[in-house]
């Protein structure tokens, strides 16, 4: 049972400033989610993650099938700030930063796997095991991965066995950048 909404509704106006701040941030997160869903609904872009930083910064990561450019991130930021300032009723004492997730951030959405088919990725499984694979296909929630192995005394990795894993068995994955 989630008591959070009850706690927030009872402390407004008479509770701990810390708890009140947490409740306000949760309200702002819901508001931003709603506005983002409306804005991105008929576009190729999607919300990957929203992270609240201790320095009053809200990081919003948006992606698309072919990535997202700086101009689109700026438009989303300006749209959100104008909605918050004009319509939300919240005092804006925080910063919003919209960007692409970048190559170093773990995948949070199946669509991120789809756009990286053919690339090498590092997969961390729920049991903590980490392995390198080449992502070759996706069917439903199942990933087809080719293990990357070092054969003999060679210093580069070659394709090994093919595996199929359900996305639910994976803790996180990131793209491996090769130079």
Helices and strands as residue ranges (DSSP letters): H 4-11, H 17-40, E 46-53, E 57-63, H 70-83, I 84-88, E 95-99, H 110-115, E 120-125, E 130-139, E 142-150, E 157-166, G 167-169, E 170-175
